[in-house]
Amino acid sequence: MVTSEESGVARRRFDMADAAAVLLDARLAVTGWTRDAERLFGHRRADVVGRPAADLLMPEDAARLADLTRRCDRDGGWTGLLAVRHRDGHPVVTSVRVIAAPEVDDGPPRWVVLAADTTGGAGWDMSRSVLERLASHSPIGIAIVDADLRYVWSNAALEQFGGGPASERIGKRLADIQPGLDAEALEAVMRQVLETGEAVIGYEHVGSVRSAPHRDTAHAMSFTRLDDDHGNPIGVYYTVVDVTERYRARERLTLLDQAGKRIGRTLDVMRTAQELADVAVPGLADFVAVDLLETVLEGGEPLPGPMNETDAVPLRRAGQRSVNEGAPEAVVDVGQVASYLAGVPPIRCLTSGRSWIEQRLDPLAREWSNSGPGGRAATFLDLGLHTVMIVPIRARGTTLGITTFFRRRRQDPFDQDDLGLAEEFVARAALCLDNARRYTRERDAALVLQRHLLPARLPEQDAMEVAACYRPADELTGLGGDWFDVIPLSGARVALVVGDVVGHGIEAAAAMGRLRAAVQTLADLDLPPEEVLAHLDDLVDRAGYEDDPAAAPRADGVHAKGASCLYAVYDPVGGRCSMAAAGHGLPAIVSPDGTVDFPELPPGPALGVSGPPFESVELPLAEGSVLAFYTDGLLAAEGPARQRDAAADRERLRRVLERQEPTLDDRCQAVVDALVPARPPDDVVLLMARARRLDAERMVSWELPSDPASVSEVRKRTSRQLSEWGLDELTFTTELVVSELVTNAIRHASGPIRLRLIVSRTLVCEVWDASPTAPHLRHPKTTDEGGRGLFLISQCTQRWGTRYTQDGKIIWTEQSLAGPTV
């Protein structure tokens, strides 16, 4: 007896009880039409009997009828799908089985056609033998495990992964068949499928199989639960396909993507080399070493011409990475010299510019590096290395070094695909390394320029304690158009300078260097601040006329015209400071009690721009007061100057200047850090100077009559004063200097004469008279009777010169406190 459930299953099959029968004669005309056929296709028996079968088929299948007839004659029947035209015109796709009808009286053959509707069905009903052949001959590995995950069946294609024929798998678990796979993870997936009934499709697993024990292979696996006729789970069948090539291609693309993101993030040669090693481990190799020519690390050009394998090539380890902590494979450390033996593969690759691969290294061979200071001798067996690739680092036709890739933990050797990937890594890194090398060279050149254009250190002097902070907007070169200077002057005075050239970078620094040199020259003439700026303005204006008028204007706007400058001179004897500005902002004065004031200066035009004459102002400075000179970049973080409120800017600066720090250097740095970002929009200079007063005991001044007889008395006073100061060794030279200067003043000038001696870092001797004329140094002949006074003074002192005052001039000299120079 057939149950209703079994009956439902039977109805979904193709069998005689379920099919509509049609009888055809030898001419393939319809001779028999059953009620089932009428129900399936809608045609009544009277309408189709006698008609050709082709009239009942859809056009595309009617065209196949002749071919099907020949196959029926040859094979005695046919099974397949045909589309029959329903009575109302729509196609009915049916499963058709054509068999030969029993012959009657040796007449022509007749055919019985059994047709079943495929709507809602699963397709053909296949016998067990067909299904077994389908699974057994499939090129895809297929296996069935029971509810205990033990093998009960597998096809021949599964044998390609190793583990023996299907008969040897029966009753075993996956870990018994493939110990190189993560059997625990795979069986966890199978249990999940057994419990939930949800299939897992495309599960990717990487491991080693017995057919390839020395390399990892990737497999795409799909798992489906098997149920019995009552819906109870009885096991899992899975399929497995080798997708190693696809997996490795995807891994290569991932590594290349990482290389593009991680290599060359900075313009530092050593860091870029380390990034190359970091990217390649562990995705490609277990140990990577990057060795660069020493000239590359220094930013210089590699050696010209081809290198010889026998040459001693200077290489230095710039980066390395290992899967093992501490890089035990390395025979030298990062930063040390990597000295290779002549003619070994690394040197050959370096000199030839071609890559080299060795799938199996001789384990007993000595490592190629020549053990020297910091190195160690070892064989490849000692280091555990078994396969290697060496790729030269070449960029823009120049070899910069080599990169060596080793495997230690992974047992599969390098192949050509690995070499291609390594060359891609190195090619990307080579351009970054060359860019970093060029940047290092240009930055070093810029830093050299900076050291020469800006004060390498502030000069020692007693007038002021000085601190400065410089932060350029151009972080690549570290240079800009802002500058500062501290210039010792005669009479223990000091000049403070802050300036700003329009623009940034090397060109602005060059323009700034010209202005700074001019200011130093003008300061050496002991001119007052307004005259220094007037001469500087003439220089900038004249330089503008010397420029080629036909040349196109610079896109970056770098030029000296329009530069600003603030020049101040402080005298520690009188405690007064005179200053003048050319298009520059107001300075700040922090009094000893912490009060911040912004003195008003006469406005002066920017350099090279026509305008009113420059004027200076003289201010008294209490001892301990701090002057703050700065460029407009200090307050540029709030936006362009034309959009800022000057009062608000001064208030921001006031609040920061009121803060106390342990030292003046700390205070200067704290102000810049508080107001300026790490990457400022404009160059920044801040110069801070704390005023000092010269002790009265270190200075004497005498009014002298215009009488030659007074010279003797002056020498005696000078000798007594030097003795009080403990400078007896300077007595003879100083008496000579005083005698000559006072005698010249009496002889060539009129009015009162004043002598002043100052002990600072040098012994200063100053003689003032009311004459505007200055003496000139002569080189007298041996027959001349006079004119040797200033010549003797120039030989006995460190420096001498003349500076003018409103009511005359001062001739001054400086002597080293260590003793006479003659």
C-alpha positions in Angstrom: 0.0 0.0 0.0 1.3 3.4 -1.0 1.1 6.2 1.6 0.0 9.7 0.7 3.5 11.1 1.3 5.0 8.4 -0.9 2.3 9.1 -3.5 3.3 12.8 -3.5 6.9 11.8 -4.1 5.8 9.5 -6.9 3.8 12.2 -8.6 6.9 14.3 -8.8 8.7 11.5 -10.7 8.5 10.6 -14.3 6.7 7.2 -14.6 4.0 5.5 -16.7 1.2 6.3 -14.2 2.0 10.0 -14.2 2.5 10.5 -18.0 0.2 11.4 -20.8 0.5 8.8 -23.6 0.5 9.7 -27.3 0.8 7.2 -30.2 2.6 8.2 -33.4 2.8 6.2 -36.7 5.9 5.9 -38.9 5.2 9.3 -40.5 5.1 10.8 -37.0 1.4 11.6 -37.3 -0.8 11.3 -34.3 -2.8 8.1 -34.2 -3.6 7.9 -30.5 -4.5 10.7 -28.0 -5.4 9.9 -24.4 -7.5 11.8 -21.9 -4.3 12.7 -20.0 -2.9 14.2 -23.1 -6.1 16.2 -23.6 -5.9 17.4 -20.0 -2.2 18.4 -20.3 -2.2 20.1 -23.7 -5.9 21.2 -24.0 -6.4 19.7 -27.5 -9.4 17.3 -28.0 -8.7 13.9 -29.6 -10.7 14.7 -32.7 -8.6 17.8 -33.3 -5.2 16.2 -33.3 -5.6 12.6 -34.5 -4.1 12.5 -38.1 -2.1 15.7 -37.7 1.7 15.7 -37.9 3.3 15.9 -34.5 5.4 18.9 -35.7 2.1 20.9 -35.7 1.8 20.5 -32.0 5.3 21.6 -31.1 6.7 25.1 -30.7 8.7 26.3 -33.8 12.1 25.9 -32.2 11.4 22.2 -31.3 9.5 21.4 -34.5 12.8 22.2 -36.3 14.5 19.5 -34.3 12.0 16.8 -35.1 13.9 15.3 -38.1 17.1 15.0 -36.0 15.1 13.4 -33.2 13.6 10.9 -35.6 17.0 9.7 -36.7 18.1 9.3 -33.2 15.0 7.3 -32.3 15.6 5.0 -35.3 19.2 4.5 -34.3 18.8 4.1 -30.5 15.3 2.7 -30.4 14.0 5.7 -28.4 14.8 9.1 -26.9 14.4 11.0 -23.7 14.5 14.8 -23.3 12.5 18.0 -23.0 10.1 19.4 -25.7 7.9 22.5 -25.7 4.3 21.6 -26.9 1.9 24.3 -28.0 -1.1 24.4 -25.7 -4.5 24.8 -27.3 -4.6 28.4 -26.1 -1.2 29.1 -27.6 1.2 29.1 -24.6 4.1 26.6 -24.5 4.0 23.6 -22.2 7.5 22.3 -21.4 7.3 18.6 -20.9 9.6 15.7 -20.1 9.3 13.3 -23.0 10.2 9.7 -23.3 9.9 8.1 -26.8 9.9 4.3 -27.0 9.2 2.0 -29.9 5.8 0.3 -29.9 5.5 -3.5 -30.4 5.6 -4.3 -34.1 2.5 -5.8 -35.6 2.8 -8.0 -38.7 6.2 -6.6 -39.5 4.6 -3.3 -40.4 6.3 0.1 -40.2 7.5 1.1 -36.7 5.3 3.0 -34.4 6.2 5.2 -31.4 4.7 5.6 -28.0 5.3 9.1 -26.5 5.1 9.5 -22.8 4.9 13.2 -21.7 5.0 14.6 -18.2 4.5 18.3 -17.2 7.7 19.8 -15.7 5.9 22.7 -14.0 6.8 22.7 -10.2 9.0 19.6 -10.7 12.7 19.2 -9.9 13.6 18.1 -13.4 14.5 14.7 -14.6 14.1 11.6 -12.4 17.5 10.0 -12.4 18.3 6.5 -11.3 20.8 5.7 -8.6 23.4 4.6 -11.1 23.1 7.9 -12.9 23.5 9.8 -9.7 26.5 7.7 -8.6 28.2 8.2 -11.9 27.5 12.0 -11.7 29.1 12.3 -8.2 31.9 9.8 -8.8 33.1 11.4 -12.1 32.7 15.0 -10.9 35.9 17.0 -11.2 35.0 18.6 -7.9 36.0 16.8 -4.7 32.9 15.5 -2.9 32.6 13.7 0.4 29.8 12.5 2.8 30.3 12.2 6.5 27.8 10.8 9.0 26.4 12.5 12.1 29.6 11.6 13.9 31.6 13.3 11.1 33.2 10.0 9.9 33.6 9.4 6.2 31.1 7.2 4.6 31.7 8.1 0.9 33.9 10.2 -1.2 34.6 10.5 -5.0 37.7 10.1 -6.9 38.3 13.9 -7.3 38.9 14.2 -3.6 42.0 12.0 -4.0 43.9 14.9 -5.7 44.3 16.4 -2.3 46.0 13.3 -0.9 44.9 11.0 1.8 44.5 7.8 -0.3 41.6 6.3 -2.2 38.0 6.4 -1.0 38.1 2.9 0.5 40.8 4.0 3.0 38.8 7.0 4.2 35.7 5.0 5.4 35.2 5.4 9.1 38.0 8.1 9.6 37.8 11.7 10.7 39.2 14.7 8.8 42.1 15.1 11.1 43.2 11.5 10.3 43.0 12.1 6.6 44.5 15.7 6.4 46.6 16.5 9.5 47.8 19.7 7.9 44.4 21.3 7.9 42.6 23.0 10.8 40.3 20.0 11.3 38.8 21.4 14.5 37.5 24.6 12.7 36.2 22.6 9.7 34.3 20.1 11.9 32.8 23.0 13.9 31.3 24.2 10.6 29.9 20.7 9.9 28.3 20.5 13.3 26.8 23.9 12.8 25.2 22.7 9.5 24.0 19.5 11.2 22.3 21.5 14.0 20.8 24.3 11.9 20.2 22.7 8.6 21.5 25.9 6.9 24.1 25.3 4.2 27.5 27.0 4.3 28.6 28.1 0.9 32.1 29.2 -0.2 33.8 28.7 3.1 37.5 29.4 2.5 40.2 27.5 4.4 44.0 27.7 4.1 46.3 24.9 5.1 48.7 22.2 3.8 47.3 19.0 2.3 49.2 15.7 1.9 49.5 16.3 -1.9 51.4 19.5 -1.2 52.9 19.2 2.3 55.5 22.1 1.9 53.1 24.9 0.9 49.8 26.3 2.0 46.9 25.7 -0.3 43.5 27.4 -0.3 40.2 25.6 -0.6 36.7 26.8 -1.2 34.3 24.4 0.6 30.5 24.2 0.7 28.6 22.1 3.3 25.0 20.8 3.1 23.0 18.7 5.5 21.6 15.3 4.4 18.2 14.3 5.7 16.4 10.9 5.5 12.9 10.5 4.2 11.5 11.6 7.5 13.6 14.8 7.6 16.0 13.6 10.3 19.7 14.7 9.7 21.9 11.7 8.9 25.1 13.5 7.8 26.8 16.2 5.8 28.1 16.2 2.3 30.6 18.8 1.3 32.4 19.9 -1.9 35.9 21.2 -2.1 37.7 23.1 -4.9 41.4 24.2 -5.0 41.4 28.0 -5.2 45.0 28.5 -4.3 45.9 30.6 -7.3 42.9 32.8 -6.8 43.7 33.1 -3.1 47.4 33.9 -3.8 46.4 36.5 -6.4 44.1 38.1 -3.9 46.8 38.1 -1.3 49.2 39.7 -3.7 46.7 42.5 -4.5 46.2 43.0 -0.8 49.9 43.2 -0.1 50.4 45.6 -3.0 47.5 47.8 -1.7 49.2 47.8 1.7 52.5 48.7 0.1 50.9 51.7 -1.6 49.5 52.9 1.7 52.3 52.1 4.1 55.5 52.8 2.1 56.7 56.3 1.7 54.6 58.0 4.3 57.5 60.2 5.3 60.5 61.7 3.5 62.9 59.8 5.8 65.3 57.3 4.1 65.7 55.0 7.1 62.0 55.0 7.9 61.0 54.3 4.3 63.4 51.4 4.2 61.9 50.0 7.4 58.4 50.4 5.9 59.5 48.2 2.9 60.6 45.5 5.3 57.5 45.8 7.4 55.1 45.4 4.5 56.8 42.2 3.1 56.7 40.3 6.5 54.9 38.0 7.1 52.7 38.2 3.9 55.6 37.4 1.5 58.7 36.5 3.5 59.7 35.5 7.1 62.8 37.8 7.1 63.6 40.9 5.0 66.7 43.0 5.0 67.1 46.4 3.2 70.7 47.5 2.6 71.4 50.9 1.0 74.5 52.6 -0.3 75.9 54.9 2.3 75.7 57.8 -0.1 72.0 57.3 -0.3 71.6 57.5 3.4 73.5 60.8 3.4 71.3 62.2 0.6 74.2 62.3 -1.9 74.3 60.9 -5.4 75.2 57.2 -5.8 78.6 56.4 -7.2 78.8 57.2 -10.9 79.5 54.5 -13.5 78.9 50.7 -13.2 80.1 49.0 -10.1 82.4 46.0 -10.2 81.7 42.7 -8.3 85.2 42.9 -6.8 84.8 46.4 -5.5 84.3 47.1 -1.8 80.8 48.5 -2.0 79.8 50.4 1.1 76.3 49.3 2.2 74.5 50.0 5.4 71.5 48.1 6.9 68.6 50.6 6.7 65.8 48.3 7.7 64.9 44.7 8.6 61.9 42.7 9.8 61.4 39.2 11.0 58.5 37.1 12.0 60.6 36.2 15.1 61.1 38.8 17.8 64.5 40.2 17.8 65.3 39.2 14.2 67.6 36.3 15.1 68.3 35.8 11.4 70.1 39.1 11.1 73.9 39.1 11.2 74.0 42.9 11.5 71.7 45.4 13.1 69.9 48.4 11.6 72.4 51.3 11.1 75.5 49.0 11.0 77.6 48.4 7.9 76.5 45.4 5.9 79.8 44.2 4.4 79.4 41.5 1.8 82.0 39.2 0.3 83.1 39.9 -3.2 81.2 38.1 -5.9 78.3 36.8 -3.7 74.7 37.1 -5.0 73.9 40.4 -3.2 76.9 42.1 -4.8 76.1 40.6 -8.2 72.5 41.9 -8.0 73.8 45.3 -6.9 76.2 45.6 -9.8 74.0 44.1 -12.5 70.7 45.6 -11.5 68.9 42.2 -12.0 67.0 40.2 -9.5 68.0 36.7 -8.3 66.1 33.8 -6.8 67.2 30.6 -5.2 64.5 28.1 -4.3 66.7 25.9 -2.1 69.8 27.4 -0.4 72.7 25.2 0.5 72.1 24.9 4.3 75.8 24.5 5.0 76.8 27.5 2.9 78.1 30.5 4.9 76.0 33.6 4.9 77.2 36.1 2.4 77.8 38.9 4.9 81.5 39.4 5.9 81.3 39.4 9.6 83.0 42.6 10.9 82.4 45.0 13.7 78.9 44.2 15.1 78.4 41.2 12.8 78.6 37.5 13.3 79.6 34.6 11.1 76.9 32.0 10.4 75.6 29.4 7.9 72.2 29.4 6.5 71.5 26.3 8.6 72.4 28.2 11.7 70.0 31.0 10.7 67.3 28.6 9.6 66.9 30.1 6.1 66.1 27.9 3.2 64.9 30.0 0.2 65.9 33.5 -0.9 65.1 36.4 -3.3 67.4 39.4 -3.9 65.9 42.5 -5.7 68.0 45.5 -6.5 66.5 48.9 -5.5 66.5 51.0 -8.6 64.9 54.3 -9.3 65.3 56.6 -12.3 68.0 54.4 -13.7 70.1 54.4 -10.6 70.8 51.5 -8.2 70.3 52.6 -4.5 70.8 49.3 -2.8 69.3 45.8 -2.4 66.4 44.1 -0.6 66.8 40.4 0.4 63.8 38.2 1.2 64.2 35.0 3.1 61.8 32.3 4.3 62.4 30.4 7.5 59.1 29.3 9.1 57.2 28.8 5.8 58.5 25.7 4.1 57.3 26.4 0.5 60.1 27.9 -1.6 59.9 31.2 -3.4 58.6 31.0 -7.0 58.4 33.4 -9.9 55.1 34.8 -8.8 56.7 35.7 -5.4 59.6 37.3 -7.2 57.2 39.4 -9.3 55.5 40.6 -6.1 58.8 41.4 -4.5 59.8 43.4 -7.5 56.6 45.3 -7.3 57.2 46.1 -3.6 60.8 47.2 -4.3 59.8 49.3 -7.3 57.3 51.2 -5.3 59.7 51.7 -2.4 62.6 52.7 -4.7 60.8 55.9 -5.9 59.9 56.7 -2.3 63.5 56.1 -1.2 64.9 58.2 -4.1 62.5 61.0 -3.2 63.5 60.8 0.4 67.2 60.8 -0.6 66.6 63.9 -2.8 64.7 65.5 0.0 67.5 64.7 2.5 70.0 66.3 0.2 67.9 69.4 -0.4 67.0 69.7 3.3 70.7 69.4 4.3 71.5 72.1 1.8 68.7 74.2 3.2 69.8 73.6 6.7 73.4 74.6 5.8 71.9 77.8 4.2 69.9 78.4 7.3 72.9 78.0 9.6 74.7 80.6 7.5 71.7 83.0 7.1 70.5 82.9 10.7 72.6 83.2 13.8 74.1 79.8 14.7 74.2 81.0 18.3 73.6 84.3 19.9 76.7 86.4 20.6 77.9 86.8 24.1 77.5 90.3 25.5 76.7 92.0 28.8 73.9 94.4 27.7 71.0 92.0 27.4 70.1 88.4 28.1 68.6 87.2 24.8 66.5 84.3 23.6 65.0 83.6 20.2 62.6 81.2 18.6 62.2 80.6 14.8 59.5 78.5 13.3 59.2 78.4 9.4 56.0 77.8 7.5 57.9 75.7 4.9 58.4 72.4 6.8 60.2 70.8 3.9 63.2 73.2 3.7 62.9 74.7 7.2 63.5 78.1 5.7 61.6 81.3 5.4 61.9 85.0 4.9 61.8 86.0 8.6 65.1 86.7 10.4 66.5 88.1 13.6 69.9 89.2 14.7 71.8 90.3 17.9 74.8 92.5 17.0 77.2 93.7 19.7 78.1 97.4 19.2 80.8 99.6 20.6 80.6 101.0 24.1 79.0 97.7 25.4 75.8 98.4 23.5 73.8 95.9 21.5 71.6 96.1 18.4 68.4 93.9 18.1 67.0 93.3 14.7 63.8 91.5 13.5 62.7 91.4 9.9 60.3 89.8 7.5 60.6 89.2 3.7 57.5 88.6 1.7 57.2 84.9 0.7 58.6 81.5 2.0 61.3 79.0 1.1 64.7 79.2 -0.4 64.1 82.3 -2.5 62.7 84.2 0.5 65.7 83.0 2.6 68.1 84.3 0.0 66.5 87.7 0.0 66.5 87.7 3.8 70.2 86.8 3.7 71.0 89.9 1.6 69.1 92.1 4.0 70.6 90.6 7.1 74.2 91.1 5.7 73.3 94.7 4.9 72.0 95.3 8.4 75.1 93.9 9.9 77.3 96.1 7.7 75.3 99.2 8.6 75.3 98.3 12.3 79.0 98.2 12.2 79.1 101.8 11.1 77.4 102.7 14.5 74.6 104.6 12.8 71.4 105.4 14.7 68.3 103.2 13.9 66.6 105.6 11.6 69.7 106.0 9.4 70.2 102.2 9.3 66.7 101.8 8.0 67.1 104.7 5.5 70.3 103.1 4.0 68.5 99.6 4.0 65.6 101.2 2.2 67.9 102.6 -0.5 69.6 99.2 -0.9 66.2 97.5 -1.5 65.1 100.2 -3.9 68.3 99.9 -5.9 68.1 96.1 -6.0 64.6 96.5 -7.5 66.0 98.6 -10.3 68.8 96.0 -10.9 66.3 93.2 -11.5 65.5 92.3 -15.1 62.3 94.3 -16.0 61.5 91.9 -18.8 61.4 88.9 -16.5 58.1 87.6 -15.5 57.1 88.2 -11.9 57.6 85.3 -9.5 54.5 83.2 -8.8 55.3 82.9 -5.1 55.7 86.7 -4.7 59.2 86.4 -3.2 61.1 89.7 -3.3 62.8 92.1 -0.9 60.6 95.1 -1.8 57.9 95.4 0.8 60.0 93.7 3.6 59.6 94.9 7.1 62.3 95.5 9.7 62.5 96.6 13.4 65.9 97.9 14.5 66.8 98.8 18.1 69.9 99.8 20.0 70.2 99.4 23.8 72.9 101.1 25.9 73.4 99.4 29.3 75.3 102.3 30.7 72.4 104.7 30.5 69.7 102.1 30.4 68.1 103.6 27.3 66.8 102.0 24.1 66.3 103.7 20.7 64.3 101.9 18.0 62.8 102.5 14.6 60.5 100.5 12.4 60.0 100.0 8.6 56.5 98.6 8.1 56.8 96.5 11.2 54.4 95.8 14.1 54.8 97.3 17.5 57.2 95.6 20.0 56.1 94.6 23.5 57.9 95.6 26.7 57.4 93.5 29.8 58.3 95.5 32.9 60.0 93.8 35.9 56.6 93.6 37.7 55.1 91.7 34.8 53.1 94.6 33.2 53.0 94.4 29.4 53.1 97.6 27.4 53.2 98.3 23.6 55.1 101.5 23.0 54.0 103.6 20.0 56.6 104.0 17.3 56.7 106.6 14.5 55.1 104.7 11.6 57.7 104.0 8.8 57.1 102.6 5.3 58.1 99.1 4.3 61.5 98.8 2.7 61.6 99.8 -0.9 58.2 101.5 -0.7 58.2 105.3 -0.9 56.9 107.1 2.1 57.8 109.5 4.9 61.3 109.4 6.4 62.1 107.0 9.1 62.1 108.2 12.7 63.3 106.7 15.9 62.1 106.9 19.5 64.2 106.6 22.7 62.8 104.8 25.7 64.2 104.3 29.2 64.3 100.6 30.2 64.4 99.5 33.8 66.8 96.8 34.6 65.0 93.4 34.2 62.6 94.7 31.6 62.0 92.3 28.7 61.7 93.5 25.1 59.7 91.2 22.7 60.3 91.7 19.0 58.2 89.5 16.6 57.1 89.1 13.1 53.4 89.0 12.1 53.5 85.2 11.8 53.3 85.0 15.6 49.6 86.1 15.4 48.8 84.7 12.0 46.9 81.7 13.3 43.8 83.9 13.7 43.7 84.7 10.0 45.2 87.2 7.5 46.4 90.5 9.0 43.9 92.5 7.0 41.1 90.6 8.7 42.4 90.7 12.2 41.8 93.2 15.0 45.1 94.8 16.0 43.8 95.5 19.5 42.6 91.9 19.9 46.0 90.6 18.7 47.9 92.7 21.2 45.5 91.5 24.0 46.2 87.8 23.1 49.9 88.5 23.1 49.7 90.4 26.4 48.0 87.4 28.2 50.7 85.1 27.0 53.6 87.4 27.8 52.3 87.9 31.4 53.0 84.2 32.1 56.2 83.5 34.1 58.7 80.8 33.1 61.9 79.7 34.8 64.2 81.0 32.1 64.0 83.4 29.2 64.4 80.6 26.7 61.5 78.7 28.2 59.4 81.9 28.2 60.2 82.5 24.5 59.3 78.9 23.6 56.1 79.0 25.6 54.9 82.1 23.9 55.4 80.6 20.4 53.8 77.3 21.5 50.8 79.1 22.9 50.2 81.3 19.8 51.5 79.3 16.8 50.4 75.8 15.5 53.0 73.1 14.7 52.6 74.0 11.0 52.1 77.8 11.0 50.6 79.5 8.0 53.4 82.1 8.0 57.0 82.2 9.2 57.4 83.1 12.9 60.3 84.8 14.7 60.2 85.9 18.3 63.2 87.7 19.9 63.1 88.4 23.6 65.8 90.4 25.4 66.0 91.2 29.2 67.8 94.5 29.9 70.8 94.6 32.1 72.5 97.7 33.6 76.3 98.1 33.8 77.6 98.5 37.3 78.8 102.0 38.1 82.1 100.5 39.4 82.8 99.2 35.9 82.8 102.6 34.2 84.6 105.9 34.7 84.3 109.2 32.8 86.5 112.3 32.9 86.1 115.8 31.4 89.5 117.0 30.0 90.7 120.4 29.1 92.1 121.2 25.6 95.6 121.4 26.9 98.4 119.2 25.8 99.8 119.2 29.3 96.7 117.3 30.5 97.8 114.2 28.6 100.3 113.2 31.2 97.7 113.5 34.0 95.2 111.4 31.9 97.8 108.6 31.6 98.3 108.6 35.4 94.5 108.4 36.1 94.2 105.6 33.6 97.0 103.7 35.2 95.4 104.1 38.7 92.0 103.0 37.5 93.3 99.9 35.7 95.1 99.0 38.9 91.8 99.3 40.9 90.2 97.0 38.3 93.0 94.5 38.5 94.0 95.1 34.9 97.6 96.1 35.4 98.8 94.0 32.5 96.8 96.3 30.2 98.3 99.5 31.6 101.0 100.1 29.0 98.8 99.5 26.0 95.9 101.5 27.4 98.2 104.5 28.3 99.4 104.4 24.7 95.8 104.4 23.3 94.6 107.1 25.7 97.7 109.3 24.9 97.2 109.1 21.2 93.4 109.6 21.2 93.5 112.5 23.6 96.4 114.2 21.8 94.6 113.9 18.5 91.4 115.4 20.0 93.4 118.3 21.5 95.3 118.9 18.3 92.5 118.6 15.7 89.2 119.4 17.6 87.9 122.3 19.6 85.9 122.5 22.8 85.7 120.1 25.7 87.0 116.5 25.5 85.6 113.5 27.4 87.4 110.2 28.2 85.4 107.1 29.3 86.7 103.7 30.3 84.3 100.7 30.4 85.1 97.2 31.7 82.7 94.7 30.1 83.8 91.6 28.2 86.5 93.9 26.8 88.2 97.1 28.0 86.5 99.9 26.1 88.2 103.3 25.7 86.1 106.2 24.3 87.3 109.7 23.6 84.6 112.3 22.7 85.1 115.6 21.1 82.9 118.2 19.3 84.5 117.9 15.9 82.5 116.2 13.2 85.6 115.1 11.3 86.9 111.6 11.7 90.5 110.5 11.7 91.8 108.1 9.0 94.2 105.3 9.4 97.5 105.8 7.5 100.4 103.6 6.6 103.3 106.0 6.9 106.5 105.6 5.1 109.8 105.1 7.0 110.8 108.6 6.3 107.6 110.2 7.6 107.9 111.9 11.0 104.2 111.5 12.1 100.9 109.8 11.2 101.6 106.6 13.1 99.1 107.1 16.0 96.0 105.3 14.7 98.2 102.7 13.0 99.7 101.8 16.4 96.3 101.8 18.0 94.9 99.4 15.3 97.8 97.0 16.1 97.4 97.1 19.9 93.6 96.7 20.1 91.0 94.2 19.0 88.8 96.8 17.3 88.5 100.5 16.9 86.2 102.8 15.2 84.2 106.1 15.1 80.6 106.8 15.9 78.8 110.1 15.6 76.6 111.8 18.1 74.3 114.8 17.8 77.1 117.1 19.1 80.3 115.5 17.9 81.9 112.1 17.5 83.4 109.3 19.6 86.6 107.4 18.8 86.6 104.1 20.6 88.8 101.1 21.0 88.4 97.6 22.5 91.1 95.5 24.1 90.9 91.9 25.3 91.0 91.4 29.0 93.4 88.6 28.6 96.3 91.0 28.0 97.9 93.1 25.3 98.0 91.8 21.7 101.6 93.0 21.1 
